[in-house]
Amino acid sequence: MTGSNPGRDVVRKKEKSMATIKVQGMKCQHCAETARKALEEIEGIRKVAVNLDTGKIDYEGNAPIEVIRAAIEGKGYRVVE
């Protein structure tokens, strides 16, 4: 049987928007996990990766920076430009 499977012919791709923020105050793995979980709870954020050594958080999604900043700063860390 040749041909295509109609259910697999159409692949919808969501637009991916990668961004990085710099965060001060993360000192340990627990801090990194707290910051990661805070971002993962935001609607529109799909992936979060925290680099404790650089203090940077990479995330994929389309959430307003004000919401992201509030989530991080609400946990006691500081978002820096």
N, CA and C atoms as a LAMMPS dump frame, in Angstrom:
ITEM: TIMESTEP
0
ITEM: NUMBER OF ATOMS
243
ITEM: BOX BOUNDS ff ff ff
-5.0000000000000000e+02 5.0000000000000000e+02
-5.0000000000000000e+02 5.0000000000000000e+02
-5.0000000000000000e+02 5.0000000000000000e+02
ITEM: ATOMS id mol type element x y z
1 1 1 N 0.843 -1.165 0
2 1 2 C 0 0 0
3 1 3 C 0.893 1.233 0
4 2 1 N 0.803 1.984 -1.042
5 2 2 C 1.564 3.214 -1.113
6 2 3 C 0.62 4.379 -0.939
7 3 1 N 1.171 5.52 -0.765
8 3 2 C 0.34 6.688 -0.512
9 3 3 C 0.734 7.289 0.818
10 4 1 N -0.077 8.185 1.234
11 4 2 C 0.272 8.871 2.471
12 4 3 C -0.802 8.685 3.517
13 5 1 N -0.415 8.885 4.703
14 5 2 C -1.326 8.825 5.82
15 5 3 C -1.825 10.247 6.069
16 6 1 N -3.091 10.534 5.808
17 6 2 C -3.595 11.905 5.933
18 6 3 C -3.353 12.512 7.31
19 7 1 N -3.349 11.715 8.317
20 7 2 C -3.124 12.23 9.662
21 7 3 C -1.705 12.702 9.891
22 8 1 N -0.808 12.257 9.043
23 8 2 C 0.587 12.631 9.224
24 8 3 C 1.082 13.6 8.16
25 9 1 N 0.263 13.902 7.189
26 9 2 C 0.687 14.806 6.123
27 9 3 C 0.798 16.248 6.605
28 10 1 N -0.068 16.62 7.512
29 10 2 C -0.074 18.001 7.974
30 10 3 C 0.602 18.045 9.341
31 11 1 N 1.684 18.766 9.398
32 11 2 C 2.407 18.938 10.652
33 11 3 C 2.327 20.408 11.007
34 12 1 N 1.733 20.659 12.126
35 12 2 C 1.621 22.049 12.565
36 12 3 C 2.79 22.359 13.481
37 13 1 N 3.458 23.432 13.164
38 13 2 C 4.585 23.849 13.983
39 13 3 C 4.195 25.114 14.725
40 14 1 N 4.409 25.074 16.039
41 14 2 C 4.187 26.268 16.826
42 14 3 C 5.449 27.114 16.728
43 15 1 N 5.254 28.4 16.673
44 15 2 C 6.392 29.302 16.618
45 15 3 C 7.153 29.201 17.937
46 16 1 N 8.434 28.971 17.829
47 16 2 C 9.277 28.864 19.008
48 16 3 C 10.062 30.14 19.164
49 17 1 N 10.035 30.659 20.348
50 17 2 C 10.749 31.888 20.638
51 17 3 C 11.693 31.614 21.8
52 18 1 N 12.985 31.565 21.523
53 18 2 C 13.978 31.331 22.564
54 18 3 C 14.471 32.664 23.092
55 19 1 N 14.659 32.74 24.385
56 19 2 C 15.164 33.952 25.002
57 19 3 C 16.03 33.579 26.194
58 20 1 N 16.848 34.529 26.624
59 20 2 C 17.729 34.334 27.774
60 20 3 C 17.605 35.528 28.695
61 21 1 N 17.546 35.253 29.989
62 21 2 C 17.585 36.322 30.975
63 21 3 C 18.753 36.059 31.922
64 22 1 N 19.282 37.108 32.491
65 22 2 C 20.366 37.011 33.472
66 22 3 C 19.743 37.234 34.839
67 23 1 N 20.06 36.353 35.777
68 23 2 C 19.458 36.399 37.109
69 23 3 C 20.553 36.432 38.159
70 24 1 N 20.428 37.339 39.109
71 24 2 C 21.361 37.403 40.232
72 24 3 C 20.715 36.787 41.46
73 25 1 N 21.536 36.162 42.28
74 25 2 C 21.064 35.631 43.545
75 25 3 C 20.929 34.131 43.612
76 26 1 N 21.086 33.45 42.487
77 26 2 C 21.027 31.984 42.502
78 26 3 C 22.398 31.47 42.921
79 27 1 N 22.443 30.778 44.062
80 27 2 C 23.729 30.346 44.615
81 27 3 C 23.931 28.834 44.593
82 28 1 N 22.846 28.082 44.47
83 28 2 C 22.961 26.627 44.58
84 28 3 C 21.945 25.955 43.652
85 29 1 N 21.988 24.634 43.626
86 29 2 C 21.07 23.871 42.772
87 29 3 C 19.62 24.079 43.186
88 30 1 N 19.38 24.224 44.473
89 30 2 C 18.02 24.478 44.946
90 30 3 C 17.51 25.805 44.375
91 31 1 N 18.361 26.826 44.359
92 31 2 C 17.992 28.124 43.774
93 31 3 C 17.64 27.959 42.298
94 32 1 N 18.461 27.213 41.574
95 32 2 C 18.228 26.993 40.146
96 32 3 C 16.898 26.286 39.917
97 33 1 N 16.595 25.287 40.731
98 33 2 C 15.332 24.558 40.604
99 33 3 C 14.14 25.453 40.932
100 34 1 N 14.299 26.301 41.944
101 34 2 C 13.226 27.225 42.318
102 34 3 C 12.929 28.181 41.17
103 35 1 N 13.967 28.733 40.56
104 35 2 C 13.795 29.656 39.43
105 35 3 C 13.186 28.937 38.228
106 36 1 N 13.658 27.732 37.955
107 36 2 C 13.129 26.952 36.829
108 36 3 C 11.641 26.68 37.01
109 37 1 N 11.264 26.24 38.177
110 37 2 C 9.856 25.932 38.444
111 37 3 C 8.983 27.18 38.365
112 38 1 N 9.521 28.311 38.808
113 38 2 C 8.759 29.558 38.742
114 38 3 C 8.422 29.903 37.294
115 39 1 N 9.389 29.709 36.391
116 39 2 C 9.129 30.002 34.977
117 39 3 C 8.226 28.961 34.345
118 40 1 N 8.395 27.71 34.706
119 40 2 C 7.575 26.653 34.111
120 40 3 C 6.097 26.796 34.461
121 41 1 N 5.791 27.511 35.529
122 41 2 C 4.403 27.719 35.934
123 41 3 C 3.718 28.817 35.121
124 42 1 N 4.491 29.558 34.332
125 42 2 C 3.931 30.655 33.541
126 42 3 C 3.316 30.1 32.262
127 43 1 N 2.093 30.518 31.993
128 43 2 C 1.432 30.101 30.757
129 43 3 C 2.232 30.614 29.561
130 44 1 N 2.494 29.731 28.613
131 44 2 C 3.232 30.104 27.415
132 44 3 C 4.696 29.717 27.445
133 45 1 N 5.214 29.336 28.605
134 45 2 C 6.61 28.898 28.706
135 45 3 C 6.632 27.382 28.56
136 46 1 N 7.453 26.899 27.616
137 46 2 C 7.487 25.464 27.338
138 46 3 C 8.759 24.788 27.822
139 47 1 N 9.873 25.424 27.694
140 47 2 C 11.138 24.811 28.095
141 47 3 C 11.94 25.825 28.89
142 48 1 N 12.605 25.342 29.938
143 48 2 C 13.432 26.219 30.761
144 48 3 C 14.732 25.486 31.073
145 49 1 N 15.847 26.179 30.889
146 49 2 C 17.16 25.62 31.231
147 49 3 C 17.922 26.674 32.024
148 50 1 N 18.35 26.3 33.233
149 50 2 C 19.07 27.223 34.103
150 50 3 C 20.54 26.84 34.115
151 51 1 N 21.407 27.831 33.895
152 51 2 C 22.847 27.63 33.998
153 51 3 C 23.296 28.358 35.256
154 52 1 N 23.516 27.609 36.305
155 52 2 C 23.885 28.176 37.591
156 52 3 C 25.236 28.876 37.531
157 53 1 N 26.165 28.352 36.745
158 53 2 C 27.502 28.945 36.644
159 53 3 C 27.475 30.352 36.045
160 54 1 N 26.631 30.567 35.05
161 54 2 C 26.574 31.879 34.39
162 54 3 C 25.454 32.761 34.932
163 55 1 N 24.527 32.169 35.657
164 55 2 C 23.387 32.927 36.156
165 55 3 C 22.362 33.22 35.073
166 56 1 N 22.416 32.457 33.984
167 56 2 C 21.498 32.695 32.873
168 56 3 C 20.417 31.624 32.82
169 57 1 N 19.231 32.063 32.408
170 57 2 C 18.119 31.145 32.213
171 57 3 C 17.666 31.279 30.765
172 58 1 N 17.692 30.164 30.052
173 58 2 C 17.174 30.103 28.687
174 58 3 C 15.765 29.536 28.765
175 59 1 N 14.87 30.124 28.006
176 59 2 C 13.505 29.608 27.997
177 59 3 C 12.905 29.739 26.61
178 60 1 N 11.939 28.881 26.359
179 60 2 C 11.205 28.892 25.094
180 60 3 C 9.761 29.236 25.404
181 61 1 N 9.248 30.209 24.704
182 61 2 C 7.863 30.562 24.909
183 61 3 C 7.589 32.012 24.6
184 62 1 N 6.362 32.367 24.784
185 62 2 C 5.91 33.715 24.46
186 62 3 C 5.173 34.323 25.639
187 63 1 N 5.869 34.574 26.72
188 63 2 C 5.28 35.236 27.877
189 63 3 C 5.891 36.629 27.992
190 64 1 N 5.118 37.588 28.448
191 64 2 C 5.649 38.942 28.611
192 64 3 C 6.798 38.966 29.626
193 65 1 N 7.809 39.763 29.342
194 65 2 C 8.977 39.844 30.231
195 65 3 C 8.577 40.319 31.619
196 66 1 N 7.541 41.134 31.708
197 66 2 C 7.084 41.612 33.016
198 66 3 C 6.599 40.453 33.88
199 67 1 N 5.938 39.485 33.256
200 67 2 C 5.442 38.31 33.973
201 67 3 C 6.62 37.439 34.411
202 68 1 N 7.58 37.277 33.526
203 68 2 C 8.771 36.487 33.834
204 68 3 C 9.55 37.135 34.974
205 69 1 N 9.753 38.447 34.862
206 69 2 C 10.471 39.182 35.914
207 69 3 C 9.768 39.031 37.264
208 70 1 N 8.448 39.179 37.284
209 70 2 C 7.687 39.067 38.527
210 70 3 C 7.811 37.67 39.139
211 71 1 N 7.798 36.647 38.292
212 71 2 C 7.91 35.273 38.794
213 71 3 C 9.274 35.035 39.439
214 72 1 N 10.335 35.502 38.787
215 72 2 C 11.696 35.312 39.309
216 72 3 C 11.911 36.153 40.561
217 73 1 N 11.54 37.414 40.484
218 73 2 C 11.755 38.301 41.616
219 73 3 C 10.863 37.955 42.799
220 74 1 N 9.72 37.323 42.535
221 74 2 C 8.852 36.842 43.587
222 74 3 C 9.46 35.713 44.396
223 75 1 N 10.468 35.075 43.836
224 75 2 C 11.186 33.999 44.527
225 75 3 C 12.446 34.507 45.222
226 76 1 N 12.69 35.815 45.128
227 76 2 C 13.827 36.396 45.842
228 76 3 C 15.075 36.624 45.008
229 77 1 N 14.989 36.437 43.695
230 77 2 C 16.128 36.652 42.813
231 77 3 C 15.913 37.961 42.053
232 78 1 N 16.939 38.412 41.363
233 78 2 C 16.849 39.676 40.632
234 78 3 C 17.17 39.455 39.169
235 79 1 N 16.28 39.897 38.298
236 79 2 C 16.516 39.842 36.852
237 79 3 C 17.292 41.1 36.481
238 80 1 N 18.418 40.907 35.8
239 80 2 C 19.252 42.042 35.366
240 80 3 C 19.292 42.086 33.864
241 81 1 N 19.442 43.249 33.309
242 81 2 C 19.487 43.419 31.852
243 81 3 C 20.831 43.002 31.302
